[in-house]
């Protein structure tokens, strides 16, 4: 693996034998880090939002699972 820093960017070269799935998971993690690096959200805020989303999803989809 080769890592270079050029003009405020980091270029990472990886061998293809790692596989696309592995590389995609690494890219997904880096995208998540980029999106959340400046977040000031507290864990309890994130947990509350997750509960709210799950509750809404469950109320809309419950009939698909419980008959």
mmCIF file of the N, C-alpha and C atoms, coordinates in Angstrom:
data_MODEL
# 
_entry.id   MODEL 
# 
loop_
_atom_site.group_PDB 
_atom_site.id 
_atom_site.type_symbol 
_atom_site.label_atom_id 
_atom_site.label_alt_id 
_atom_site.label_comp_id 
_atom_site.label_asym_id 
_atom_site.label_entity_id 
_atom_site.label_seq_id 
_atom_site.pdbx_PDB_ins_code 
_atom_site.Cartn_x 
_atom_site.Cartn_y 
_atom_site.Cartn_z 
_atom_site.occupancy 
_atom_site.B_iso_or_equiv 
_atom_site.pdbx_formal_charge 
_atom_site.auth_seq_id 
_atom_site.auth_comp_id 
_atom_site.auth_asym_id 
_atom_site.auth_atom_id 
_atom_site.pdbx_PDB_model_num 
ATOM 1   N N  . UNK A 1 1  ? 0.852   -1.165  0.000  1.00 0.00 ? 1  UNK A N  1 
ATOM 2   C CA . UNK A 1 1  ? 0.000   0.000   0.000  1.00 0.00 ? 1  UNK A CA 1 
ATOM 3   C C  . UNK A 1 1  ? 0.900   1.231   0.000  1.00 0.00 ? 1  UNK A C  1 
ATOM 4   N N  . UNK A 1 2  ? 0.490   2.238   -0.760 1.00 0.00 ? 2  UNK A N  1 
ATOM 5   C CA . UNK A 1 2  ? 1.240   3.481   -0.863 1.00 0.00 ? 2  UNK A CA 1 
ATOM 6   C C  . UNK A 1 2  ? 0.304   4.626   -0.476 1.00 0.00 ? 2  UNK A C  1 
ATOM 7   N N  . UNK A 1 3  ? 0.780   5.514   0.391  1.00 0.00 ? 3  UNK A N  1 
ATOM 8   C CA . UNK A 1 3  ? -0.003  6.680   0.797  1.00 0.00 ? 3  UNK A CA 1 
ATOM 9   C C  . UNK A 1 3  ? 0.804   7.917   0.459  1.00 0.00 ? 3  UNK A C  1 
ATOM 10  N N  . UNK A 1 4  ? 0.185   8.843   -0.291 1.00 0.00 ? 4  UNK A N  1 
ATOM 11  C CA . UNK A 1 4  ? 0.848   10.078  -0.685 1.00 0.00 ? 4  UNK A CA 1 
ATOM 12  C C  . UNK A 1 4  ? -0.034  11.260  -0.305 1.00 0.00 ? 4  UNK A C  1 
ATOM 13  N N  . UNK A 1 5  ? 0.598   12.373  0.009  1.00 0.00 ? 5  UNK A N  1 
ATOM 14  C CA . UNK A 1 5  ? -0.125  13.608  0.258  1.00 0.00 ? 5  UNK A CA 1 
ATOM 15  C C  . UNK A 1 5  ? 0.265   14.609  -0.817 1.00 0.00 ? 5  UNK A C  1 
ATOM 16  N N  . UNK A 1 6  ? -0.729  15.024  -1.607 1.00 0.00 ? 6  UNK A N  1 
ATOM 17  C CA . UNK A 1 6  ? -0.474  15.941  -2.716 1.00 0.00 ? 6  UNK A CA 1 
ATOM 18  C C  . UNK A 1 6  ? -1.567  17.011  -2.717 1.00 0.00 ? 6  UNK A C  1 
ATOM 19  N N  . UNK A 1 7  ? -1.171  18.285  -2.630 1.00 0.00 ? 7  UNK A N  1 
ATOM 20  C CA . UNK A 1 7  ? -2.115  19.399  -2.723 1.00 0.00 ? 7  UNK A CA 1 
ATOM 21  C C  . UNK A 1 7  ? -3.349  19.230  -1.833 1.00 0.00 ? 7  UNK A C  1 
ATOM 22  N N  . UNK A 1 8  ? -3.154  19.064  -0.554 1.00 0.00 ? 8  UNK A N  1 
ATOM 23  C CA . UNK A 1 8  ? -4.248  18.935  0.422  1.00 0.00 ? 8  UNK A CA 1 
ATOM 24  C C  . UNK A 1 8  ? -5.129  17.709  0.210  1.00 0.00 ? 8  UNK A C  1 
ATOM 25  N N  . UNK A 1 9  ? -4.639  16.713  -0.488 1.00 0.00 ? 9  UNK A N  1 
ATOM 26  C CA . UNK A 1 9  ? -5.361  15.459  -0.678 1.00 0.00 ? 9  UNK A CA 1 
ATOM 27  C C  . UNK A 1 9  ? -4.429  14.308  -0.323 1.00 0.00 ? 9  UNK A C  1 
ATOM 28  N N  . UNK A 1 10 ? -5.026  13.214  0.099  1.00 0.00 ? 10 UNK A N  1 
ATOM 29  C CA . UNK A 1 10 ? -4.261  12.006  0.373  1.00 0.00 ? 10 UNK A CA 1 
ATOM 30  C C  . UNK A 1 10 ? -4.651  10.977  -0.679 1.00 0.00 ? 10 UNK A C  1 
ATOM 31  N N  . UNK A 1 11 ? -3.668  10.418  -1.320 1.00 0.00 ? 11 UNK A N  1 
ATOM 32  C CA . UNK A 1 11 ? -3.886  9.390   -2.344 1.00 0.00 ? 11 UNK A CA 1 
ATOM 33  C C  . UNK A 1 11 ? -3.413  8.063   -1.765 1.00 0.00 ? 11 UNK A C  1 
ATOM 34  N N  . UNK A 1 12 ? -4.314  7.092   -1.795 1.00 0.00 ? 12 UNK A N  1 
ATOM 35  C CA . UNK A 1 12 ? -4.007  5.763   -1.254 1.00 0.00 ? 12 UNK A CA 1 
ATOM 36  C C  . UNK A 1 12 ? -4.080  4.768   -2.405 1.00 0.00 ? 12 UNK A C  1 
ATOM 37  N N  . UNK A 1 13 ? -3.025  4.022   -2.589 1.00 0.00 ? 13 UNK A N  1 
ATOM 38  C CA . UNK A 1 13 ? -2.990  2.970   -3.602 1.00 0.00 ? 13 UNK A CA 1 
ATOM 39  C C  . UNK A 1 13 ? -2.920  1.632   -2.875 1.00 0.00 ? 13 UNK A C  1 
ATOM 40  N N  . UNK A 1 14 ? -3.848  0.743   -3.237 1.00 0.00 ? 14 UNK A N  1 
ATOM 41  C CA . UNK A 1 14 ? -3.913  -0.558  -2.577 1.00 0.00 ? 14 UNK A CA 1 
ATOM 42  C C  . UNK A 1 14 ? -3.839  -1.665  -3.612 1.00 0.00 ? 14 UNK A C  1 
ATOM 43  N N  . UNK A 1 15 ? -3.281  -2.778  -3.232 1.00 0.00 ? 15 UNK A N  1 
ATOM 44  C CA . UNK A 1 15 ? -3.219  -3.899  -4.174 1.00 0.00 ? 15 UNK A CA 1 
ATOM 45  C C  . UNK A 1 15 ? -4.627  -4.449  -4.424 1.00 0.00 ? 15 UNK A C  1 
ATOM 46  N N  . UNK A 1 16 ? -4.877  -4.868  -5.641 1.00 0.00 ? 16 UNK A N  1 
ATOM 47  C CA . UNK A 1 16 ? -6.209  -5.343  -6.018 1.00 0.00 ? 16 UNK A CA 1 
ATOM 48  C C  . UNK A 1 16 ? -6.603  -6.644  -5.322 1.00 0.00 ? 16 UNK A C  1 
ATOM 49  N N  . UNK A 1 17 ? -5.640  -7.383  -4.794 1.00 0.00 ? 17 UNK A N  1 
ATOM 50  C CA . UNK A 1 17 ? -5.987  -8.645  -4.139 1.00 0.00 ? 17 UNK A CA 1 
ATOM 51  C C  . UNK A 1 17 ? -6.783  -8.449  -2.853 1.00 0.00 ? 17 UNK A C  1 
ATOM 52  N N  . UNK A 1 18 ? -6.847  -7.208  -2.354 1.00 0.00 ? 18 UNK A N  1 
ATOM 53  C CA . UNK A 1 18 ? -7.664  -6.951  -1.170 1.00 0.00 ? 18 UNK A CA 1 
ATOM 54  C C  . UNK A 1 18 ? -9.147  -7.171  -1.457 1.00 0.00 ? 18 UNK A C  1 
ATOM 55  N N  . UNK A 1 19 ? -9.529  -7.013  -2.688 1.00 0.00 ? 19 UNK A N  1 
ATOM 56  C CA . UNK A 1 19 ? -10.916 -7.237  -3.084 1.00 0.00 ? 19 UNK A CA 1 
ATOM 57  C C  . UNK A 1 19 ? -11.737 -5.962  -2.985 1.00 0.00 ? 19 UNK A C  1 
ATOM 58  N N  . UNK A 1 20 ? -12.664 -5.835  -3.894 1.00 0.00 ? 20 UNK A N  1 
ATOM 59  C CA . UNK A 1 20 ? -13.500 -4.640  -3.977 1.00 0.00 ? 20 UNK A CA 1 
ATOM 60  C C  . UNK A 1 20 ? -14.350 -4.469  -2.713 1.00 0.00 ? 20 UNK A C  1 
ATOM 61  N N  . UNK A 1 21 ? -14.890 -5.561  -2.175 1.00 0.00 ? 21 UNK A N  1 
ATOM 62  C CA . UNK A 1 21 ? -15.729 -5.458  -0.974 1.00 0.00 ? 21 UNK A CA 1 
ATOM 63  C C  . UNK A 1 21 ? -14.957 -4.876  0.205  1.00 0.00 ? 21 UNK A C  1 
ATOM 64  N N  . UNK A 1 22 ? -13.748 -5.341  0.416  1.00 0.00 ? 22 UNK A N  1 
ATOM 65  C CA . UNK A 1 22 ? -12.917 -4.830  1.509  1.00 0.00 ? 22 UNK A CA 1 
ATOM 66  C C  . UNK A 1 22 ? -12.596 -3.362  1.297  1.00 0.00 ? 22 UNK A C  1 
ATOM 67  N N  . UNK A 1 23 ? -12.222 -3.010  0.097  1.00 0.00 ? 23 UNK A N  1 
ATOM 68  C CA . UNK A 1 23 ? -11.886 -1.618  -0.211 1.00 0.00 ? 23 UNK A CA 1 
ATOM 69  C C  . UNK A 1 23 ? -13.119 -0.733  -0.062 1.00 0.00 ? 23 UNK A C  1 
ATOM 70  N N  . UNK A 1 24 ? -14.289 -1.212  -0.495 1.00 0.00 ? 24 UNK A N  1 
ATOM 71  C CA . UNK A 1 24 ? -15.512 -0.427  -0.365 1.00 0.00 ? 24 UNK A CA 1 
ATOM 72  C C  . UNK A 1 24 ? -15.851 -0.185  1.100  1.00 0.00 ? 24 UNK A C  1 
ATOM 73  N N  . UNK A 1 25 ? -15.670 -1.187  1.954  1.00 0.00 ? 25 UNK A N  1 
ATOM 74  C CA . UNK A 1 25 ? -15.921 -0.999  3.396  1.00 0.00 ? 25 UNK A CA 1 
ATOM 75  C C  . UNK A 1 25 ? -14.983 0.059   3.971  1.00 0.00 ? 25 UNK A C  1 
ATOM 76  N N  . UNK A 1 26 ? -13.741 0.065   3.533  1.00 0.00 ? 26 UNK A N  1 
ATOM 77  C CA . UNK A 1 26 ? -12.786 1.075   4.003  1.00 0.00 ? 26 UNK A CA 1 
ATOM 78  C C  . UNK A 1 26 ? -13.209 2.468   3.534  1.00 0.00 ? 26 UNK A C  1 
ATOM 79  N N  . UNK A 1 27 ? -13.651 2.564   2.284  1.00 0.00 ? 27 UNK A N  1 
ATOM 80  C CA . UNK A 1 27 ? -14.112 3.849   1.745  1.00 0.00 ? 27 UNK A CA 1 
ATOM 81  C C  . UNK A 1 27 ? -15.360 4.316   2.493  1.00 0.00 ? 27 UNK A C  1 
ATOM 82  N N  . UNK A 1 28 ? -16.281 3.401   2.789  1.00 0.00 ? 28 UNK A N  1 
ATOM 83  C CA . UNK A 1 28 ? -17.484 3.753   3.540  1.00 0.00 ? 28 UNK A CA 1 
ATOM 84  C C  . UNK A 1 28 ? -17.120 4.312   4.914  1.00 0.00 ? 28 UNK A C  1 
ATOM 85  N N  . UNK A 1 29 ? -16.163 3.685   5.585  1.00 0.00 ? 29 UNK A N  1 
ATOM 86  C CA . UNK A 1 29 ? -15.723 4.165   6.891  1.00 0.00 ? 29 UNK A CA 1 
ATOM 87  C C  . UNK A 1 29 ? -15.115 5.561   6.787  1.00 0.00 ? 29 UNK A C  1 
ATOM 88  N N  . UNK A 1 30 ? -14.282 5.768   5.776  1.00 0.00 ? 30 UNK A N  1 
ATOM 89  C CA . UNK A 1 30 ? -13.674 7.090   5.596  1.00 0.00 ? 30 UNK A CA 1 
ATOM 90  C C  . UNK A 1 30 ? -14.730 8.142   5.253  1.00 0.00 ? 30 UNK A C  1 
ATOM 91  N N  . UNK A 1 31 ? -15.731 7.777   4.484  1.00 0.00 ? 31 UNK A N  1 
ATOM 92  C CA . UNK A 1 31 ? -16.819 8.707   4.157  1.00 0.00 ? 31 UNK A CA 1 
ATOM 93  C C  . UNK A 1 31 ? -17.594 9.079   5.408  1.00 0.00 ? 31 UNK A C  1 
ATOM 94  N N  . UNK A 1 32 ? -17.847 8.090   6.258  1.00 0.00 ? 32 UNK A N  1 
ATOM 95  C CA . UNK A 1 32 ? -18.527 8.348   7.532  1.00 0.00 ? 32 UNK A CA 1 
ATOM 96  C C  . UNK A 1 32 ? -17.690 9.302   8.394  1.00 0.00 ? 32 UNK A C  1 
ATOM 97  N N  . UNK A 1 33 ? -16.410 9.038   8.499  1.00 0.00 ? 33 UNK A N  1 
ATOM 98  C CA . UNK A 1 33 ? -15.521 9.907   9.289  1.00 0.00 ? 33 UNK A CA 1 
ATOM 99  C C  . UNK A 1 33 ? -15.530 11.332  8.740  1.00 0.00 ? 33 UNK A C  1 
ATOM 100 N N  . UNK A 1 34 ? -15.481 11.473  7.417  1.00 0.00 ? 34 UNK A N  1 
ATOM 101 C CA . UNK A 1 34 ? -15.492 12.793  6.797  1.00 0.00 ? 34 UNK A CA 1 
ATOM 102 C C  . UNK A 1 34 ? -16.800 13.526  7.103  1.00 0.00 ? 34 UNK A C  1 
ATOM 103 N N  . UNK A 1 35 ? -17.903 12.800  7.053  1.00 0.00 ? 35 UNK A N  1 
ATOM 104 C CA . UNK A 1 35 ? -19.216 13.417  7.269  1.00 0.00 ? 35 UNK A CA 1 
ATOM 105 C C  . UNK A 1 35 ? -19.447 13.811  8.717  1.00 0.00 ? 35 UNK A C  1 
ATOM 106 N N  . UNK A 1 36 ? -18.798 13.129  9.651  1.00 0.00 ? 36 UNK A N  1 
ATOM 107 C CA . UNK A 1 36 ? -19.092 13.355  11.066 1.00 0.00 ? 36 UNK A CA 1 
ATOM 108 C C  . UNK A 1 36 ? -17.962 14.028  11.847 1.00 0.00 ? 36 UNK A C  1 
ATOM 109 N N  . UNK A 1 37 ? -16.864 14.325  11.208 1.00 0.00 ? 37 UNK A N  1 
ATOM 110 C CA . UNK A 1 37 ? -15.683 14.818  11.923 1.00 0.00 ? 37 UNK A CA 1 
ATOM 111 C C  . UNK A 1 37 ? -15.940 16.126  12.674 1.00 0.00 ? 37 UNK A C  1 
ATOM 112 N N  . UNK A 1 38 ? -16.806 16.961  12.146 1.00 0.00 ? 38 UNK A N  1 
ATOM 113 C CA . UNK A 1 38 ? -17.067 18.250  12.788 1.00 0.00 ? 38 UNK A CA 1 
ATOM 114 C C  . UNK A 1 38 ? -18.367 18.261  13.593 1.00 0.00 ? 38 UNK A C  1 
ATOM 115 N N  . UNK A 1 39 ? -18.974 17.112  13.716 1.00 0.00 ? 39 UNK A N  1 
ATOM 116 C CA . UNK A 1 39 ? -20.239 17.008  14.441 1.00 0.00 ? 39 UNK A CA 1 
ATOM 117 C C  . UNK A 1 39 ? -20.026 17.311  15.921 1.00 0.00 ? 39 UNK A C  1 
ATOM 118 N N  . UNK A 1 40 ? -20.961 18.050  16.469 1.00 0.00 ? 40 UNK A N  1 
ATOM 119 C CA . UNK A 1 40 ? -20.928 18.331  17.903 1.00 0.00 ? 40 UNK A CA 1 
ATOM 120 C C  . UNK A 1 40 ? -22.041 17.583  18.625 1.00 0.00 ? 40 UNK A C  1 
ATOM 121 N N  . UNK A 1 41 ? -22.670 16.655  17.920 1.00 0.00 ? 41 UNK A N  1 
ATOM 122 C CA . UNK A 1 41 ? -23.754 15.873  18.510 1.00 0.00 ? 41 UNK A CA 1 
ATOM 123 C C  . UNK A 1 41 ? -23.216 15.018  19.648 1.00 0.00 ? 41 UNK A C  1 
ATOM 124 N N  . UNK A 1 42 ? -24.025 14.915  20.682 1.00 0.00 ? 42 UNK A N  1 
ATOM 125 C CA . UNK A 1 42 ? -23.662 14.063  21.817 1.00 0.00 ? 42 UNK A CA 1 
ATOM 126 C C  . UNK A 1 42 ? -24.266 12.679  21.574 1.00 0.00 ? 42 UNK A C  1 
ATOM 127 N N  . UNK A 1 43 ? -23.679 11.680  22.183 1.00 0.00 ? 43 UNK A N  1 
ATOM 128 C CA . UNK A 1 43 ? -24.143 10.304  21.978 1.00 0.00 ? 43 UNK A CA 1 
ATOM 129 C C  . UNK A 1 43 ? -25.618 10.156  22.352 1.00 0.00 ? 43 UNK A C  1 
ATOM 130 N N  . UNK A 1 44 ? -26.056 10.826  23.410 1.00 0.00 ? 44 UNK A N  1 
ATOM 131 C CA . UNK A 1 44 ? -27.472 10.699  23.794 1.00 0.00 ? 44 UNK A CA 1 
ATOM 132 C C  . UNK A 1 44 ? -28.402 11.307  22.739 1.00 0.00 ? 44 UNK A C  1 
ATOM 133 N N  . UNK A 1 45 ? -27.950 12.351  22.042 1.00 0.00 ? 45 UNK A N  1 
ATOM 134 C CA . UNK A 1 45 ? -28.738 12.933  20.949 1.00 0.00 ? 45 UNK A CA 1 
ATOM 135 C C  . UNK A 1 45 ? -28.845 11.938  19.788 1.00 0.00 ? 45 UNK A C  1 
ATOM 136 N N  . UNK A 1 46 ? -27.751 11.294  19.484 1.00 0.00 ? 46 UNK A N  1 
ATOM 137 C CA . UNK A 1 46 ? -27.723 10.307  18.405 1.00 0.00 ? 46 UNK A CA 1 
ATOM 138 C C  . UNK A 1 46 ? -28.612 9.122   18.756 1.00 0.00 ? 46 UNK A C  1 
ATOM 139 N N  . UNK A 1 47 ? -28.529 8.666   20.010 1.00 0.00 ? 47 UNK A N  1 
ATOM 140 C CA . UNK A 1 47 ? -29.368 7.548   20.455 1.00 0.00 ? 47 UNK A CA 1 
ATOM 141 C C  . UNK A 1 47 ? -30.845 7.901   20.369 1.00 0.00 ? 47 UNK A C  1 
ATOM 142 N N  . UNK A 1 48 ? -31.216 9.114   20.779 1.00 0.00 ? 48 UNK A N  1 
ATOM 143 C CA . UNK A 1 48 ? -32.616 9.549   20.723 1.00 0.00 ? 48 UNK A CA 1 
ATOM 144 C C  . UNK A 1 48 ? -33.103 9.604   19.281 1.00 0.00 ? 48 UNK A C  1 
ATOM 145 N N  . UNK A 1 49 ? -32.283 10.117  18.390 1.00 0.00 ? 49 UNK A N  1 
ATOM 146 C CA . UNK A 1 49 ? -32.655 10.183  16.978 1.00 0.00 ? 49 UNK A CA 1 
ATOM 147 C C  . UNK A 1 49 ? -32.824 8.781   16.400 1.00 0.00 ? 49 UNK A C  1 
ATOM 148 N N  . UNK A 1 50 ? -31.920 7.879   16.748 1.00 0.00 ? 50 UNK A N  1 
ATOM 149 C CA . UNK A 1 50 ? -32.011 6.500   16.265 1.00 0.00 ? 50 UNK A CA 1 
ATOM 150 C C  . UNK A 1 50 ? -33.295 5.840   16.751 1.00 0.00 ? 50 UNK A C  1 
ATOM 151 N N  . UNK A 1 51 ? -33.666 6.059   18.011 1.00 0.00 ? 51 UNK A N  1 
ATOM 152 C CA . UNK A 1 51 ? -34.911 5.494   18.550 1.00 0.00 ? 51 UNK A CA 1 
ATOM 153 C C  . UNK A 1 51 ? -36.114 6.047   17.798 1.00 0.00 ? 51 UNK A C  1 
ATOM 154 N N  . UNK A 1 52 ? -36.098 7.339   17.542 1.00 0.00 ? 52 UNK A N  1 
ATOM 155 C CA . UNK A 1 52 ? -37.203 7.979   16.829 1.00 0.00 ? 52 UNK A CA 1 
ATOM 156 C C  . UNK A 1 52 ? -37.352 7.408   15.416 1.00 0.00 ? 52 UNK A C  1 
ATOM 157 N N  . UNK A 1 53 ? -36.244 7.268   14.728 1.00 0.00 ? 53 UNK A N  1 
ATOM 158 C CA . UNK A 1 53 ? -36.272 6.718   13.370 1.00 0.00 ? 53 UNK A CA 1 
ATOM 159 C C  . UNK A 1 53 ? -36.771 5.278   13.395 1.00 0.00 ? 53 UNK A C  1 
ATOM 160 N N  . UNK A 1 54 ? -36.259 4.476   14.326 1.00 0.00 ? 54 UNK A N  1 
ATOM 161 C CA . UNK A 1 54 ? -36.675 3.074   14.416 1.00 0.00 ? 54 UNK A CA 1 
ATOM 162 C C  . UNK A 1 54 ? -38.153 2.958   14.762 1.00 0.00 ? 54 UNK A C  1 
ATOM 163 N N  . UNK A 1 55 ? -38.624 3.792   15.660 1.00 0.00 ? 55 UNK A N  1 
ATOM 164 C CA . UNK A 1 55 ? -40.033 3.777   16.050 1.00 0.00 ? 55 UNK A CA 1 
ATOM 165 C C  . UNK A 1 55 ? -40.913 4.104   14.841 1.00 0.00 ? 55 UNK A C  1 
ATOM 166 N N  . UNK A 1 56 ? -40.527 5.118   14.080 1.00 0.00 ? 56 UNK A N  1 
ATOM 167 C CA . UNK A 1 56 ? -41.276 5.479   12.884 1.00 0.00 ? 56 UNK A CA 1 
ATOM 168 C C  . UNK A 1 56 ? -41.260 4.383   11.842 1.00 0.00 ? 56 UNK A C  1 
ATOM 169 N N  . UNK A 1 57 ? -40.106 3.763   11.655 1.00 0.00 ? 57 UNK A N  1 
ATOM 170 C CA . UNK A 1 57 ? -39.998 2.683   10.678 1.00 0.00 ? 57 UNK A CA 1 
ATOM 171 C C  . UNK A 1 57 ? -40.886 1.526   11.102 1.00 0.00 ? 57 UNK A C  1 
ATOM 172 N N  . UNK A 1 58 ? -40.825 1.175   12.391 1.00 0.00 ? 58 UNK A N  1 
ATOM 173 C CA . UNK A 1 58 ? -41.593 0.038   12.885 1.00 0.00 ? 58 UNK A CA 1 
ATOM 174 C C  . UNK A 1 58 ? -43.093 0.285   12.740 1.00 0.00 ? 58 UNK A C  1 
ATOM 175 N N  . UNK A 1 59 ? -43.546 1.503   13.033 1.00 0.00 ? 59 UNK A N  1 
ATOM 176 C CA . UNK A 1 59 ? -44.978 1.785   12.923 1.00 0.00 ? 59 UNK A CA 1 
ATOM 177 C C  . UNK A 1 59 ? -45.450 1.690   11.468 1.00 0.00 ? 59 UNK A C  1 
ATOM 178 N N  . UNK A 1 60 ? -44.601 2.013   10.525 1.00 0.00 ? 60 UNK A N  1 
ATOM 179 C CA . UNK A 1 60 ? -44.961 1.931   9.103  1.00 0.00 ? 60 UNK A CA 1 
ATOM 180 C C  . UNK A 1 60 ? -44.852 0.512   8.557  1.00 0.00 ? 60 UNK A C  1 
ATOM 181 N N  . UNK A 1 61 ? -44.003 -0.325  9.126  1.00 0.00 ? 61 UNK A N  1 
ATOM 182 C CA . UNK A 1 61 ? -43.722 -1.649  8.563  1.00 0.00 ? 61 UNK A CA 1 
ATOM 183 C C  . UNK A 1 61 ? -44.185 -2.808  9.433  1.00 0.00 ? 61 UNK A C  1 
ATOM 184 N N  . UNK A 1 62 ? -44.773 -2.527  10.568 1.00 0.00 ? 62 UNK A N  1 
ATOM 185 C CA . UNK A 1 62 ? -45.156 -3.587  11.501 1.00 0.00 ? 62 UNK A CA 1 
ATOM 186 C C  . UNK A 1 62 ? -46.049 -4.640  10.852 1.00 0.00 ? 62 UNK A C  1 
ATOM 187 N N  . UNK A 1 63 ? -46.996 -4.186  10.048 1.00 0.00 ? 63 UNK A N  1 
ATOM 188 C CA . UNK A 1 63 ? -47.948 -5.118  9.429  1.00 0.00 ? 63 UNK A CA 1 
ATOM 189 C C  . UNK A 1 63 ? -47.264 -6.116  8.485  1.00 0.00 ? 63 UNK A C  1 
ATOM 190 N N  . UNK A 1 64 ? -46.098 -5.779  7.995  1.00 0.00 ? 64 UNK A N  1 
ATOM 191 C CA . UNK A 1 64 ? -45.367 -6.695  7.126  1.00 0.00 ? 64 UNK A CA 1 
ATOM 192 C C  . UNK A 1 64 ? -44.797 -7.881  7.894  1.00 0.00 ? 64 UNK A C  1 
ATOM 193 N N  . UNK A 1 65 ? -44.572 -7.701  9.201  1.00 0.00 ? 65 UNK A N  1 
ATOM 194 C CA . UNK A 1 65 ? -43.921 -8.736  9.995  1.00 0.00 ? 65 UNK A CA 1 
ATOM 195 C C  . UNK A 1 65 ? -44.871 -9.439  10.974 1.00 0.00 ? 65 UNK A C  1 
ATOM 196 N N  . UNK A 1 66 ? -45.881 -8.724  11.436 1.00 0.00 ? 66 UNK A N  1 
ATOM 197 C CA . UNK A 1 66 ? -46.837 -9.295  12.381 1.00 0.00 ? 66 UNK A CA 1 
ATOM 198 C C  . UNK A 1 66 ? -48.194 -9.343  11.701 1.00 0.00 ? 66 UNK A C  1 
ATOM 199 N N  . UNK A 1 67 ? -48.693 -10.549 11.542 1.00 0.00 ? 67 UNK A N  1 
ATOM 200 C CA . UNK A 1 67 ? -49.985 -10.714 10.844 1.00 0.00 ? 67 UNK A CA 1 
ATOM 201 C C  . UNK A 1 67 ? -51.000 -11.374 11.725 1.00 0.00 ? 67 UNK A C  1 
# 
